Amino acid sequence: MKRTLPIAALAAVLAAHQARAAAPDFSGVWQIITPVDSLTTASGAEPPLLPAAKAIHDKYAAQKAAGDLSFDPAQKCKPLGEPRILLQPEAFKIAQNAKQVWFFYQWNNLIRWVNLNTKPDPDAFTTYFGSNTGTFVGNTLVVHAQLFNDFTFLDNSGLPHSDALQLTEKYHLTDGGQHLVADITFNDPKIFSRRWQTELTFRKLPTDRIGLDVCEDRIDTSKFY
């Protein structure tokens, strides 16, 4: 005896299938077109740092100019955090399914995952990559990230952030899927006088692999996540 699905159940299955089919495919290996040392706003201006944060940033910039990188935890192979890890010349890989999107970074072989269509976990704790939730809005992947620790910088210049940082990242494909554009909004009232945005563009590489990065100076990996 042949069984058929009720109309409502069939409609739900078809809707879910159509939603999956409509989601753009970001899978592949990507690399930033132009590595970024110092972040600027989308208009090319300096980030709107509050006076105290600007003093800290200026101090780090002066140390870096003098060749002193002792302030930078990345020198001890600590995770770079977001979005600094995206600014590096090393490639990263994206994989996805209906529930998650993963970012596999060549730098330090780190992994960041985005849970799709879920609410932030109220019991989550701060990490280097924060707590990430996302959803597809048309052809755009919108990621909301929060609960960052304050052990990282936003870029290589020592641009600071606090544990109040929230990021909204909007990813979309261009040029027939050969480029990936990320529009990133920063909200950190302890560091910046207002929200601000920047834009990054990545090119798709003709490979499905990323390199192996081994850091022999890694210290206390139990604190990485």
Secondary structure, 3 states (H helix, E strand, C coil): CCCCCCHHHHHHHHHHHHHHHHCCCCCEEEEECCCCCCCCCCCCCCCCECHHHHHHHHHHHHHHHCCCCCCCHHHHCCCCCCCHHHHCCCCEEEEECCCEEEEEECHHHCEEEEEECCCCCCCCCCECCCEEEEEEECCEEEEEEECECCCCCCCCCCCCCCCCCEEEEEEEEEHHHCEEEEEEEEECCCCECCCEEEEEEEEECCCCCCCCCCCCCCCCHHHCC
